[in-house]
Amino acid sequence: MSLFGGVIPITGITFLMFCLFLVAAVGYGLGRITIKGVNLGTAGVFIVALLFGCFFFDPLAAQLTVKNASKTETIAYVEQALKIVENLGLILFVTSVGFIAGPKFFGNMKKNFKSYVLLGAIIILAGGLAAVVCIYMGRALGETDYQGLTAMVVGLLSGSLTSTPAFSAAKATVAPEYESLVSVGHGIAYIFGVVGVVLFVQLVPKLSKANMDEERAKLIIASDDEGKKKKEKKLLELDEFGFAAFALAAICGTFVGMIKIPLSSAGLSGTTFALTTTGGCLLMSLVFGHFGRIGKICLMPKTSTLKVFRELGLMLFLIGAGIPGGADFVEFFDIMYFVYGVIMTIVPMFVGFLFAKYVLKLSLLNNLGSITGGMTSTPALGTLINTAGTEDVAAAYAATYPIALIAVVLVSQFLIILF
């Protein structure tokens, strides 16, 4: 490829970088389009990445031709390059999420386990059960490739719950030949997974004719004593932005993620379970974020650094996973898969809402805040903040979000192992 009549040639890795930034720019532009207060946000990047993979994957491979390599080897080279982008984005994203949630996570587990953590687990379990039903529906409708069907459904589950860590964990657990099915499933379900929850948190207060002034007064805000003690003591920072602490958490998380636990005692001889990079980095960053220091050394990156890394990581991950997934999107798309995705969004959302309302007796805004966390839906949280007129709803989100992330990673892996 060349620009301006051949004056500026773009080939090789330069062309790849050009494509990545092009997808990011167009994707964020798409995400900013707002219709009646609803927009796609970062999900726009994933949709554009899928479309780019659908129509331009082969031209991309042609520009990255490896000397003396066949077409198959060249495609593998491109996929490997995008895998590096994907994994880098993954580490940045989940580690940032863990650091952000860490200071309040363990405190909220202790104080509000029944109302928040339990709800997050129930939402994910409901999604997992819906996924099992969809697997059996697929088999009943004549699917013969059971492993392929499971990979697709788990991808649909991660898309329905807009869960990047579950997406990554599923890709890391399935056989290599089924990774593209996970990406396709994630892409098929992701749009409704975002829009469905965004619409839900806007419509419920309107349909119930809630008095928002009264609902705001009912919000229960979790205290953060640890956060106050950071303010009280001056700690030694290894660098201005906290890059060193962030890197240390990522290193520890990568090693923890590689630990394999045999499941022979559960009747699965020869099968092992691992947190993978996703769960490992999330777990260690939660721990780092909770303690915040070792002696007088600060282990907490700047909040501004974490927000940038979270968004940058999410963008890179969605591009790295979306482009190769888009290459197979048209081939594997089926309207029934979209229906499965809708089921796996609606079932856990309604189960969680009803459980929180009638069993846990949560107020409306605490309920909806917990739903956005349990569904791991950051776009829905932003919408809920605008609908509620207060950022205090983020407390419930912060309490359920980490447990939901860990639970959906575990559920995704067990679905693949068992089916």
Secondary structure by P-SEA (a helix, b strand, c coil): cccccccccccaaaaaaaaaaaaaaaaaaaaacccccccccaaaaaaaaaaaaaccaaaaaaaaccccccaaaaaaaaaaaaaaaaaaaaaaaaaaaaaaacccaaaaaaccccccaaaaaaaaaaaaaaaaaaaaaaaaacccaaaaaaaaaaaaaaaaaccaaaaaaaaacccccaaaaaaaaaaaaaaaaaaaaaaaaaaaaaaaccaaaaaaaabbbbbcaaaaaaaabbbbbccccaaaaaaaaaaaaaaaaabbbbccccccccbbbbccaaaaaaaaaaaaaaacccccccccccaaaaaaaaaaaaaaaaaaacaaaaaaccccccaaaaaaaaaaaaaaaaaaaaaaaccccccaaaaaaaaaaaaccaaaaaaaaaaacccccaaaaaaaaaaaaaaaaaaaaaaaaac
